[in-house]
């Protein structure tokens, strides 16, 4: 059945909790107004030219990607001019490959992994190429602290930071980032993170003792991380000597009746953030989930722009892998002249309108049609040729006339 919500959109993270619980955002009617639904309200917000702000940061786009996906909005095709995946690519750090946004703010890279690998295509395929996933995974691993966890700051290469105490929140987010990127939960780094979390359990309540004390948000993130890795937070390592688990703690934080979650055990009223983090974790969710099918007649599971709007500026996500360890990622700005464009037009635009710059410096042939024989000065040689993949499909020979559609995530690679 449809769900009645409050009168406004107060916290976009609610979409991840709704999806985890099996509720479609399109079935949620703000204020009981049947003429609108939560998905449409959110899509309208994301489509606004002034969103997210005059000075956006990468986590704005990562948060939106995770929640648009959960709401059933294709994050690469919000409207014609809004591609959240491309926006994240625009924060790639060429001098520190694998980081997104300033590397000192490590959470930007953690949530890049969560968003780019967790928000799949409408058909359920990971849209980003393996080379990009592997590069990000390397950065996640090199920032793991000596105690097995992570925190919000960069630790790689800094002995003091690596020796610093980790926090519960980012450890949950980081293991989820690794697992949605394809790292198995038996991996040594995941096992070490589990041991860190286990060491923070409070026997009497099942809570994790976070840096700022026992609270719902930190515990919710940790449990969501375990959920994302397929690790049961109610048995084994997470069952205390007094028979309590982290899920027991979260349930004890929920008001009954009412349903909201309090932030601190001592609080007398619920918190919106705590309610979202608590609910998402208790129902078994990670940091995003594919949207459920709608129960509203005629409402599709997904919405998104299906073709370019001629003359409307847009952006596309592009990676270029030279096959020898040099990987570049960028957001390419272009203005299509039709409902589709071509790979040639995208790579041409990338030479002068890419963020960050330098993703593409030149291609041969520079115009017309035909197979790309040289890209960024590297020529085809024997079985080593330039190939292209779109939205995670198989790599095939890269040609100028290759059709590119709105929101396509493009990976160009040299190799056999």
ZAZA-705696 format. One record per residue (C-alpha): residue number from 1; x, y, z. Coordinates in nm, 3 decimals. Last residue first. Layout:
! ZAZA-705696
> seq:xx:yy:zz
> NUM:X:Y:Z
...
This chain:
! ZAZA-705696
> seq:xx:yy:zz
> 416:4.419:-0.733:-2.611
> 415:4.478:-0.396:-2.451
> 414:4.412:-0.024:-2.449
> 413:4.098:0.081:-2.258
> 412:3.814:0.331:-2.299
> 411:3.540:0.323:-2.035
> 410:3.220:0.522:-2.088
> 409:2.936:0.561:-1.839
> 408:2.631:0.632:-2.055
> 407:2.399:0.898:-1.914
> 406:2.244:0.992:-2.246
> 405:2.339:0.763:-2.530
> 404:2.668:0.701:-2.707
> 403:2.676:0.545:-3.054
> 402:3.017:0.422:-3.176
> 401:3.093:0.630:-3.489
> 400:3.447:0.720:-3.381
> 399:3.533:0.356:-3.330
> 398:3.662:0.168:-3.025
> 397:3.683:-0.208:-3.076
> 396:3.482:-0.397:-2.814
> 395:3.489:-0.417:-2.433
> 394:3.195:-0.607:-2.285
> 393:2.920:-0.408:-2.109
> 392:2.975:-0.213:-1.788
> 391:2.772:0.094:-1.874
> 390:2.955:0.141:-2.204
> 389:3.279:-0.039:-2.285
> 388:3.540:0.074:-2.538
> 387:3.853:-0.072:-2.696
> 386:4.186:0.070:-2.810
> 385:4.419:-0.194:-2.950
> 384:4.687:-0.435:-2.833
> 383:4.655:-0.741:-3.056
> 382:4.925:-0.608:-3.286
> 381:4.999:-0.248:-3.193
> 380:4.737:0.025:-3.164
> 379:4.898:0.359:-3.090
> 378:4.952:0.548:-2.764
> 377:4.984:0.924:-2.808
> 376:4.684:1.008:-2.591
> 375:4.471:0.790:-2.817
> 374:4.591:0.633:-3.142
> 373:4.428:0.396:-3.393
> 372:4.065:0.480:-3.321
> 371:3.863:0.281:-3.571
> 370:3.668:0.466:-3.838
> 369:3.455:0.774:-3.889
> 368:3.506:1.143:-3.956
> 367:3.741:1.344:-3.736
> 366:4.064:1.334:-3.537
> 365:4.160:0.983:-3.654
> 364:4.354:0.957:-3.435
> 363:4.298:1.102:-3.088
> 362:4.442:1.377:-2.866
> 361:4.497:1.490:-2.509
> 360:4.220:1.295:-2.335
> 359:4.187:1.290:-1.955
> 358:4.413:1.593:-1.936
> 357:4.166:1.820:-1.762
> 356:3.981:1.727:-1.446
> 355:3.713:1.795:-1.551
> 354:3.696:1.765:-1.929
> 353:3.608:2.032:-2.183
> 352:3.914:2.072:-2.408
> 351:4.039:1.726:-2.512
> 350:3.727:1.565:-2.365
> 349:3.506:1.723:-2.631
> 348:3.690:1.530:-2.904
> 347:3.659:1.213:-2.695
> 346:3.283:1.263:-2.662
> 345:3.230:1.353:-3.030
> 344:3.426:1.048:-3.142
> 343:3.230:0.826:-2.906
> 342:2.916:0.941:-3.081
> 341:2.600:1.133:-2.985
> 340:2.236:1.045:-2.929
> 339:1.909:1.244:-2.931
> 338:2.069:1.506:-3.152
> 337:2.302:1.804:-3.151
> 336:2.461:1.715:-2.820
> 335:2.616:1.984:-2.601
> 334:2.930:1.857:-2.430
> 333:3.095:1.846:-2.090
> 332:3.315:1.546:-2.008
> 331:3.355:1.440:-1.645
> 330:3.691:1.277:-1.591
> 329:3.881:0.963:-1.504
> 328:4.240:0.870:-1.586
> 327:4.423:0.543:-1.541
> 326:4.794:0.485:-1.599
> 325:4.890:0.128:-1.512
> 324:5.016:0.006:-1.849
> 323:4.686:-0.071:-2.021
> 322:4.640:0.293:-2.117
> 321:4.312:0.318:-1.922
> 320:4.086:0.613:-2.006
> 319:3.775:0.666:-1.792
> 318:3.475:0.876:-1.892
> 317:3.157:0.996:-1.720
> 316:2.927:1.209:-1.937
> 315:2.803:1.564:-1.897
> 314:2.517:1.765:-2.046
> 313:2.444:2.092:-2.222
> 312:2.104:2.112:-2.391
> 311:2.112:2.184:-2.766
> 310:1.946:1.858:-2.861
> 309:1.788:1.696:-2.558
> 308:1.970:1.369:-2.506
> 307:1.754:1.059:-2.481
> 306:1.600:0.839:-2.208
> 305:1.586:1.077:-1.911
> 304:1.525:0.880:-1.595
> 303:1.257:0.696:-1.400
> 302:1.270:0.345:-1.258
> 301:1.026:0.100:-1.096
> 300:0.749:0.237:-1.316
> 299:0.423:0.373:-1.169
> 298:0.117:0.255:-1.365
> 297:-0.085:0.154:-1.059
> 296:0.096:0.236:-0.736
> 295:0.229:-0.085:-0.578
> 294:0.579:0.003:-0.694
> 293:0.857:-0.248:-0.751
> 292:1.132:-0.208:-0.495
> 291:1.422:0.025:-0.556
> 290:1.774:-0.116:-0.568
> 289:1.952:-0.071:-0.238
> 288:2.179:0.186:-0.077
> 287:2.411:0.215:0.223
> 286:2.366:-0.144:0.345
> 285:2.025:-0.268:0.450
> 284:1.927:-0.554:0.680
> 283:1.599:-0.426:0.821
> 282:1.773:-0.319:1.141
> 281:2.043:-0.123:0.958
> 280:1.812:0.091:0.745
> 279:1.584:0.152:1.045
> 278:1.863:0.270:1.273
> 277:2.029:0.501:1.021
> 276:1.697:0.655:0.920
> 275:1.563:0.692:1.276
> 274:1.897:0.827:1.397
> 273:1.895:1.091:1.126
> 272:1.538:1.198:1.203
> 271:1.594:1.201:1.580
> 270:1.346:1.059:1.833
> 269:1.256:1.208:2.171
> 268:1.352:1.146:2.535
> 267:1.723:1.096:2.477
> 266:1.925:0.897:2.735
> 265:2.009:0.607:2.502
> 264:2.148:0.864:2.257
> 263:2.022:0.921:1.901
> 262:1.661:0.818:1.954
> 261:1.485:0.602:1.697
> 260:1.134:0.663:1.561
> 259:0.867:0.392:1.558
> 258:0.590:0.582:1.736
> 257:0.467:0.320:1.979
> 256:0.719:0.200:2.070
> 255:1.024:0.423:2.045
> 254:1.333:0.263:1.894
> 253:1.666:0.271:2.078
> 252:1.612:-0.081:2.216
> 251:1.586:-0.200:1.855
> 250:1.927:-0.050:1.787
> 249:2.086:-0.220:2.086
> 248:1.939:-0.558:1.997
> 247:2.074:-0.510:1.643
> 246:2.422:-0.455:1.785
> 245:2.394:-0.792:1.962
> 244:2.324:-0.905:2.320
> 243:2.360:-1.250:2.482
> 242:2.557:-1.137:2.788
> 241:2.889:-1.265:2.654
> 240:2.820:-1.063:2.340
> 239:2.686:-1.189:2.009
> 238:2.869:-0.999:1.736
> 237:3.147:-1.247:1.665
> 236:2.901:-1.529:1.609
> 235:2.544:-1.409:1.568
> 234:2.329:-1.099:1.531
> 233:2.544:-0.883:1.300
> 232:2.535:-1.146:1.021
> 231:2.809:-1.065:0.770
> 230:2.687:-1.037:0.411
> 229:2.932:-0.757:0.340
> 228:2.663:-0.494:0.291
> 227:2.499:-0.610:0.614
> 226:2.824:-0.567:0.806
> 225:2.856:-0.214:0.675
> 224:2.491:-0.144:0.757
> 223:2.561:-0.267:1.111
> 222:2.853:-0.026:1.147
> 221:2.654:0.264:1.003
> 220:2.361:0.197:1.237
> 219:2.590:0.171:1.538
> 218:2.742:0.510:1.463
> 217:2.398:0.664:1.409
> 216:2.234:0.502:1.712
> 215:2.477:0.619:1.979
> 214:2.728:0.485:2.233
> 213:3.009:0.731:2.292
> 212:3.169:0.994:2.074
> 211:3.453:0.769:1.958
> 210:3.205:0.481:1.922
> 209:3.129:0.205:2.176
> 208:2.947:-0.048:1.961
> 207:2.622:-0.152:2.122
> 206:2.532:-0.508:2.228
> 205:2.373:-0.377:2.548
> 204:2.546:-0.545:2.842
> 203:2.854:-0.667:2.655
> 202:2.950:-0.334:2.499
> 201:3.115:-0.419:2.167
> 200:3.421:-0.217:2.061
> 199:3.659:-0.515:2.022
> 198:3.409:-0.679:1.786
> 197:3.431:-0.377:1.557
> 196:3.809:-0.405:1.540
> 195:3.791:-0.781:1.481
> 194:3.544:-0.728:1.197
> 193:3.781:-0.473:1.045
> 192:4.064:-0.727:1.056
> 191:3.844:-0.983:0.879
> 190:3.753:-0.726:0.615
> 189:4.121:-0.648:0.555
> 188:4.210:-1.018:0.536
> 187:3.942:-1.094:0.275
> 186:3.676:-1.343:0.390
> 185:3.402:-1.084:0.331
> 184:3.484:-1.091:-0.039
> 183:3.603:-0.770:-0.215
> 182:3.374:-0.693:-0.510
> 181:3.342:-0.314:-0.497
> 180:3.021:-0.349:-0.294
> 179:3.236:-0.532:-0.037
> 178:3.511:-0.273:-0.017
> 177:3.271:0.019:0.017
> 176:3.069:-0.169:0.280
> 175:3.392:-0.228:0.471
> 174:3.466:0.144:0.448
> 173:3.120:0.262:0.556
> 172:3.118:0.044:0.869
> 171:3.474:0.146:0.955
> 170:3.374:0.503:0.888
> 169:3.105:0.500:1.155
> 168:3.286:0.293:1.421
> 167:3.590:0.514:1.451
> 166:3.956:0.427:1.425
> 165:4.214:0.502:1.691
> 164:4.531:0.657:1.551
> 163:4.827:0.436:1.453
> 162:4.765:0.486:1.080
> 161:4.735:0.858:1.146
> 160:5.072:0.876:1.319
> 159:5.243:0.659:1.058
> 158:5.123:0.879:0.773
> 157:5.166:0.721:0.429
> 156:4.795:0.650:0.391
> 155:4.596:0.787:0.683
> 154:4.350:1.021:0.513
> 153:4.081:1.144:0.748
> 152:3.724:1.024:0.806
> 151:3.816:0.717:1.013
> 150:3.917:0.359:0.941
> 149:3.936:0.024:1.119
> 148:4.176:-0.268:1.165
> 147:4.369:-0.139:1.467
> 146:4.666:-0.050:1.246
> 145:4.449:0.182:1.043
> 144:4.317:0.104:0.694
> 143:4.408:0.387:0.456
> 142:4.615:0.170:0.221
> 141:4.321:-0.068:0.175
> 140:4.071:0.198:0.072
> 139:4.323:0.346:-0.171
> 138:4.382:0.006:-0.334
> 137:4.006:-0.051:-0.360
> 136:3.976:0.278:-0.550
> 135:4.226:0.164:-0.811
> 134:4.061:-0.178:-0.839
> 133:3.717:-0.029:-0.899
> 132:3.854:0.203:-1.168
> 131:4.030:-0.081:-1.348
> 130:3.720:-0.301:-1.318
> 129:3.510:-0.054:-1.521
> 128:3.216:0.143:-1.377
> 127:2.854:0.058:-1.460
> 126:2.805:-0.237:-1.228
> 125:2.513:-0.419:-1.392
> 124:2.169:-0.444:-1.228
> 123:1.947:-0.382:-1.532
> 122:1.873:-0.024:-1.422
> 121:2.246:0.033:-1.398
> 120:2.420:-0.002:-1.064
> 119:2.437:0.238:-0.773
> 118:2.655:0.037:-0.533
> 117:2.980:0.050:-0.729
> 116:2.992:0.422:-0.811
> 115:2.810:0.528:-0.494
> 114:2.982:0.314:-0.232
> 113:3.325:0.356:-0.390
> 112:3.278:0.733:-0.416
> 111:3.154:0.723:-0.057
> 110:3.486:0.588:0.064
> 109:3.677:0.835:-0.154
> 108:3.492:1.138:-0.016
> 107:3.530:0.997:0.336
> 106:3.906:1.036:0.298
> 105:3.893:1.412:0.334
> 104:4.270:1.458:0.320
> 103:4.253:1.315:-0.033
> 102:4.078:1.628:-0.156
> 101:3.791:1.509:-0.376
> 100:3.788:1.158:-0.515
> 99:4.098:0.947:-0.456
> 98:4.189:0.651:-0.676
> 97:4.470:0.821:-0.864
> 96:4.659:1.068:-0.648
> 95:4.802:1.320:-0.896
> 94:4.499:1.282:-1.122
> 93:4.251:1.337:-0.833
> 92:3.902:1.247:-0.956
> 91:3.643:1.509:-0.851
> 90:3.481:1.530:-1.196
> 89:3.413:1.158:-1.184
> 88:3.159:1.231:-0.910
> 87:2.973:1.473:-1.139
> 86:2.974:1.215:-1.417
> 85:2.792:0.974:-1.186
> 84:2.543:1.245:-1.088
> 83:2.443:1.320:-1.447
> 82:2.213:1.621:-1.460
> 81:2.150:1.803:-1.788
> 80:1.891:1.584:-1.958
> 79:1.711:1.500:-1.633
> 78:1.817:1.246:-1.368
> 77:2.001:1.027:-1.620
> 76:2.323:0.913:-1.453
> 75:2.155:0.872:-1.113
> 74:1.872:0.660:-1.260
> 73:1.590:0.754:-1.023
> 72:1.429:0.456:-0.847
> 71:1.441:0.606:-0.498
> 70:1.731:0.381:-0.396
> 69:1.929:0.497:-0.700
> 68:1.851:0.860:-0.620
> 67:1.967:0.790:-0.265
> 66:2.309:0.651:-0.345
> 65:2.371:0.901:-0.624
> 64:2.257:1.195:-0.409
> 63:2.496:1.102:-0.130
> 62:2.781:1.070:-0.380
> 61:2.692:1.399:-0.548
> 60:2.697:1.599:-0.225
> 59:3.000:1.397:-0.111
> 58:3.202:1.546:-0.397
> 57:3.170:1.902:-0.270
> 56:2.945:2.177:-0.402
> 55:3.020:2.549:-0.376
> 54:2.722:2.733:-0.527
> 53:2.491:2.471:-0.384
> 52:2.333:2.129:-0.452
> 51:2.130:2.221:-0.654
> 50:2.103:2.567:-0.811
> 49:2.003:2.430:-1.154
> 48:1.718:2.227:-1.005
> 47:1.706:1.873:-1.142
> 46:1.804:1.716:-0.811
> 45:1.511:1.890:-0.641
> 44:1.265:1.779:-0.908
> 43:1.391:1.422:-0.877
> 42:1.338:1.439:-0.501
> 41:0.978:1.561:-0.527
> 40:0.904:1.305:-0.797
> 39:1.041:1.024:-0.582
> 38:0.853:1.139:-0.272
> 37:0.513:1.141:-0.442
> 36:0.274:1.406:-0.570
> 35:-0.095:1.442:-0.649
> 34:-0.191:1.197:-0.373
> 33:-0.110:1.457:-0.108
> 32:-0.089:1.249:0.212
> 31:0.153:1.499:0.359
> 30:0.426:1.367:0.132
> 29:0.297:1.060:-0.059
> 28:0.525:0.756:-0.048
> 27:0.449:0.499:-0.319
> 26:0.703:0.651:-0.560
> 25:0.967:0.596:-0.292
> 24:0.914:0.220:-0.318
> 23:0.906:0.043:0.018
> 22:1.103:-0.280:0.052
> 21:1.267:-0.201:0.387
> 20:1.608:-0.147:0.229
> 19:1.445:0.080:-0.029
> 18:1.282:0.294:0.240
> 17:1.606:0.321:0.438
> 16:1.803:0.430:0.131
> 15:1.531:0.680:0.046
> 14:1.538:0.829:0.396
> 13:1.895:0.943:0.329
> 12:1.732:1.236:0.148
> 11:1.639:1.406:0.473
> 10:1.362:1.662:0.523
> 9:1.163:1.629:0.201
> 8:0.836:1.794:0.301
> 7:0.481:1.742:0.429
> 6:0.546:1.432:0.637
> 5:0.486:1.086:0.497
> 4:0.185:0.879:0.391
> 3:0.267:0.534:0.258
> 2:0.100:0.365:-0.037
> 1:0.000:0.000:0.000
